[in-house]
């Protein structure tokens, strides 16, 4: 297993863990989880996991392969089958299952059968996950994260999210609004304001984002970081155009729970976390008490001089978007309108 980075390893392990849970829900008991010991630094000695289905005592070895392409390359497929056969012989198992996030060809299915291997492709994986809403949600998130290009797994994600508990939420925006209203302004509630703001961001922009990351805050390195960073994978035309216009793959979020209006220093602080050369050109700054005129002028200058787009929203703007989301109304247009206004002002 090729490990290119800690994040790559994390994704691989998360997929194997998810595959284990999905097959475990089919009446199987996991008797060995070999994936937990796979480091990528040496040849694997065991299958990803081994299951048995009572009352049958026969073992089934399973390999889960995360493939970021619609098709699994033939050479890779044959190697995976041979490795799986070796694991089956080593464990004296009766059955072997190869699970892949690709669509197997007819020849691959036939070849696997000749070797006594059950080949389960992405379609089978989706069908199994749909039986358990939380697993459907987890698989949808996984596919969104590994998609090599926008729209790559859209059909599967839409299908999975129909069963996801997240897709069945009603009035979630109203719940967030209640929490925001109960929070008092001031530094003592800043952390809670950030947490509720993060939930609002995930609710409103979850379909446009491949992955959210909460930067690790440390007291000893002196670094000031954004509250939330999003890896964009836009579906809506508004966000697709913004990402293209500003060549931005990342979006930063800042939340201010102050008693006074946010001003120029707050805009400039948010701008310091934007780096156009690193594909991070768009930020969202949400201030409970809104923004003064100095903040607006600072945002325009930041756009004009450095090509950084900072959306400055007051709490009333956030509430408007949450209410629209609950009602099934369009709310992304506010980003389009604000961006157009700022760009028009920036060229004056």
N, C-alpha and C positions, 0 to 999 in steps of 0.2 A: 504494500500500500504506500503510495507516494504521498508524503506529508510536506506540503509546500510552505505551510505556516501554521502557527497555533490555531488560527481561525479555521483553516482548512481541516485540521484534525478535529476541532470541535464539531464542525458540521458533519463530518464522517461518523463520529461517535454518536451524535444525536440521531442521525438517520438509522444506524444499526439498533439503537435503543428503541426507536419508534417502530421499526420493523418487528422487533421482538415482541413488543406490546400488541401489535396488530395480529400477528399469528398466534400469540398467546390467548387472545380473545376467542379464537376458533376452537377452543377446547383443549389446547395443548398446554402442557406443563413444561416450563423451561428448566432443564436439569443442568445446563452449563451455559455460561455467557462468556465465550472466548473473546468477543469484541472488546471487552474491558481491558484486556492485556495486550492488545495489538498497538504497537508504538510506531510501526512503519520503518523501524531501524533494522529489522531482521525479518527473514521469511516467517510467515505465520505458521504456528504449529497446530492450531485447531481451527475449526469452523467458527463463524461469528456467534452462533448459538446452536444448542442441541435441545430438541423437544421430544416429548412423548405424549401420546394421547390415551389416557386410561379408558377402558381396562387393558388396552393393548400395551405391552411393555416394550415394543419395538421402538428404536430410536430413529429420529429424523435429524440429519445435519442440515443447517441452513446457512447460506452465504447471501448477504445483502449488499448489492453493488449500487452505489450512487452514481448514475450516469447523467451528465448534463446535456446530452444530445438525444434526439428522438430515436436514433438507432444506435445499437451497441456494435462497435467495430468487430469484424469477424475474428480477427486474431485474438483480441481481448476476450471475446466470448469463448473461444475454444480453450484458452488458457484457464478461464474461470471454471469451465466444466471439468477440466482435468484436475485442477486443484480440489474441487468439490468431491470428485471421485476419490481422491487420496484421503481426504478427511473422513469420508464415509467408510473406507476400508480401515483406517486407523481406529475409529470408534466402533467398528463392527456394527454399523448402523444399517438398517434395512432400506431407509428412504433418504433422498437428498432433494433439497429445494434450492433453486437459484432465483433470488428476488432482485429485479432490476427496475430502475426508474426510467426505462426506455420501452419502446414498443418493439417486441421481438418479431423478427421476420418468420414466415412459415418454415423456411429451411432451418432456422435456429430452433424453433419449437420441435421440429421433427428430429433434428440432430440430438437435442437434449433427451428426447424420449428414447432414442436408440441407446443412450448411455444410462438409462434408468434415472434421469434427472427431471424433476418437475420444474418447468420454467414459468415463472410468474412475472408478467410485465407490468407496466404502469397502470393499465386498465384494471387488472386483477387487484393490484394494490389499492386503487381507489375504491373498488367495489367492497373490499374487505373493511376499509377504514370507515365507509359510510354507515356501517352497522353500529358504530360507537361515535356519537357526536363529538366528544372531546378529542378522539383520535383523528376524526375528519378535519377538525380545526387545526390540529398539530401538523397534519400532512399538508394542508393548504399553506400554512406558514412556511413549511420546509420547501415546498415547490416554489413559492414566491422568492425565497431567499436564494435558491440555486439556479433560478432561471438565467440562462446566458444572454437573453435578449428580451425586451418587452414583448409581452403576448405569448411567450413560448409555452407556458403551461396554463393559459387562460381558461380553456375549456374544462380542464380538470379542477382548477381552483374554484370556478363558479359552481361546478357540481358538488364539490366538497363543502362549500360554504352554505349550501342549502340545508345541510344537516348540522352545521356548526352551531353551537349554542350562541356564539357571538352574532350570527346572522338572524337569530330569533329574538334578539333584545328589542324591547319596545320602550320608547321614552328614556333611553339611556342619557341623552342630552339633558333631559329635565332633572335627572338625578345629580348630574354634575353641577347644574345650575343651583340646585338646592345647597350643595356643599359649598359652592363659591359664595352664596349669599350668607351662609352661616359663619364664614371666615371673616374675622376682623382684620382690617389693614394694619400693617406694622411689621417690623422685623421679626417679632416673636412668632409670627405665623408664616414667615417666608417659605420655610421648607414645605409646609403643608400646601401652600399655594402652588409651589412648583409641582408637587405630586398630583394635585387635582388638575393643574394645567397640562401636565403630561398625559393624563387620561383623556382630556379633551382633544389634545393633538392626535393621539392614537385613534380616537373615535372619528374625528373629522377627516384625517388624511391617511388613515390606515390602508386604504385601497391604492394610494399613490406611492406607498413606501415599501421598499423591499425589506428593510431592516431598521429598527430603532436601536440606538445605542445611548446608554446613560454614561457619560464620562465619569471616570473614577476621580473623586475629589480627594486630594491629600493635603494635609496641613503643612507638610514640611517642604514641599517643592516650590511654594510661592506662586503657583500657576492659577490663573483665573480661567475657568472653562465654561462653555455653554451648558445649560441644564440638560439639553437633549440634542442628539444629532441623528438625522435620518438619511438613509441611503435611498435615493429616489428611484422608483421604477413606475413612472406615471402612466395612468390609464386615461385620465380625463384630458381633453384637448387643452384646457387652460394650463395645466401643469406640464403637459408635453411641450407646449410652446414656450413656457417660461424656462424650462430646463434647457431647451434648445437655444433660446435667445441668449441666455447667460452662461451657456456651456457649464452648467452646474449639475453635478451628480449628488451633491449633499445639501442638506438643509439644516440650519441650526435654530434652536429655540431658546429664548430667554424669558423669564417671568419675573415681574417686579410687583411686590405687594405693598408699595409705599403709600403713605398718607398724602404726599404731594405729587403733582404731575411729574412724569418723567421728562427729562430735558436732554440737551445736547450731549452731556457726558455719557448718558445711558446709550444713546444711539452710537456714539463713537466706540464705546466699550463693546457693543454687539458687533460693530464693524471690524474690530480687531480679531475676531474669530473667523472672519471670512477671508478666503485666500483663492482668488480666481484661478491662479496657476495650478492649484490643487483641486480644481473643479468644485470649489465650495464658495459660491458667490451669492447665495440667497439666505437670508435670515428672517426669523419672525420674532418680534419683541412684543410681549403682551404686558401692559401696565394696568393695574387695577384702577388707577386714578387718571388714566389717559396721558396725553402728551401736550407740552406747551409748544408755542410757535418756534422756539429755538430748536426743538427736537425735529420738527418738520424740515426746517432749513438745513439742519445737519444731515438728514437723510437724503435730501436732494443733492447736497454737495458730495456726499459719499458716493452716490450714483454717478454724478457727473465726472468726478476726478478719478475714481478708482474702479468704477464698474461694479460696485457692490449694491445689491438691492436688499434693503431692510424694510420689511413690512412692520409698521408700528400700529398696533391695535389696542384699543382700550377694552375694558371689561364689557362695555356695552356691545362692541363689535363681536366679541367672542360669544356673548349670549345670543346675539342675532343669528350667528352661524349655527349654534347648537339647536336653537328653536327651529330653524329651517331644516336642519338635518332630521329632526324628529318628525317633521311634517312631510318629509319626502320632497322638499323643495330644493332648488339649486342654491348652493352657497359658495361654490368655487368662483362664481362671477365676481365676488368682492375682491379676490386676489387679482383678477384680470383688470378690474376698474382701477384699483389702487396703482397697479404697475403702470397702466397707461397714463394715469395722471402724473405720476412721478417722472416717467420718461419724457412726457411733454414739457414739464417744468424744467427738467434737466437740460434741455436744449435751448432754452430761452436765454 
